[in-house]
Amino acid sequence: MGETWKDNLIYKMIAILLAILLWLYVSADQNPPIEKTLNLTVNYDNLRDDLTLTSKGNSVNVKIRGDQKIINSLGLKDFKASVDLSQVKMGEQSLPVKIVNPLGVEIVEISPKEVKVNVDKISEKQVPVKVALLGQTAHGYSSFKASVKPSQVVIRGPRNILENLVEARADVNLNNAQSNLVLNLPIKIQDRWGNWYGPDSLNIIPNTVEVFIPIIQDTPSKTVPVKPIFEGTPAQGYQITRILVEPETVKILGHFNKLDTIDRVQTLPISLTDAKEDIIKEVDLSVPSGVTLLYGTKVKVMIQIEEGAVQMNFDLPVNIHNNKSTQKVVLASETVKIKIEGKKEIVEKLLPKDFQAFVDVSGLELGTHELEVQVDAPSDIQVLKIEPVKLKVEIKHLEEKPETQSVGKNT
């Protein structure tokens, strides 16, 4: 009895083992292991905020192996290819690619195993915005200078790119326009070699600008100067020394017969009453009736006001220039009076020795001549008057005695 039980147990175990082997055989035959190659996008993780990648590998090929049912049920979303940038250095380098894969799937091969990246520091640069006009306005219409807000944008990106940027540009297509254009346009950036960059490669702040382009029907026009008008006078002892207007001219539009009567456009009156210092003011223009201004109706006027000039008189001896050694020169008067003008703080320090009055006798023959008196003065001093303006000069041989006792100094 006992032997029979043991024999049956052995047979049962053999039967179970055969069943398992048969199941494995059938399973392998119905669900064999297969290989498959996937193209995965590379993710870059843990890059510091002050760094950026100027070049990088975008994808890798991954060969996987596993049971047919498992492999066929998986997609790209079940895998992740990544590069850790936490320890990255500046410049070009190669870094390993790591693959996260599901259980039951074997990674057979990664190609390439490493990707090249170039790391640069992030910088900022302010760049002026220019507007490029493309196309034409409608027939009989003209476009004028565009205005853009803001006039500059801030570019944030790799330092080696920012160093070579030259301008930010907004392109405007006039497209047969017949009226003013107000557009919100994207910005593109150009470097010194003509390469263009957009928001996909650089952070542009702001990435759009508002552009205004006047479109005006062609009419007769004329450019005339702007004349500032003043009322009142500066404080006593002060005077206007300089006036600047920006812009100095404006363009007016109107009929020919009206334009012919206008040779300037005046500002509204600017008060100078008791002024002791410079005045800088934005002032409206007084637009003549029958015409219009092409651009704005305001100009900036800068009036320089300084303490007034003072005058002073000096008596100066008259010197003789270029006298020959064989000649004697006799002057009708040995002195002249001069009146000068200049800034108070300069004039008060002047002495007669700072000036020189003279007559030039070069090339003159013997006899009597009437010569103009010349005066050398400091560059910031104006000579207002010389008395007398001319002197009679008698030229004789040296051995002859002069008829008068008034003899000038020879130099």
Secondary structure, DSSP 8 states (H G I E B T S, - for coil): -HHHHHHHHHHHHHHHHHHHHHHHHHHHHHS-EEEEEEEEEEEEE---TTEEEEE---EEEEEEEEEHHHHHH--GGG-EEEEE-TT--SEEEEEE-EEE--TT-EEEEEESSEEEEEEEEEEEEEEEEEEEEES---TTEEE---EEESSEEEEEEEHHHHTTEEEEEEEEE-TT--S-EEEEEE-EEEETTS-EE-TTTSEEESSEEEEEE-EEE---EEEEEEE--EES---TTEEEEEEEEESSEEEEE--HHHHTT-S-EEE--EE-TT--S-EEEEEEEE--TT-EESS-SEEEEEEEEEE-EEEEEEEEEEEEES--TTEEEEES-SEEEEEEEEEHHHHTT--GGG-EEEEE-TT--SEEEEEE-EEE--TT-EEEEEESSEEEEEEEETTS--SSS-B-EE-
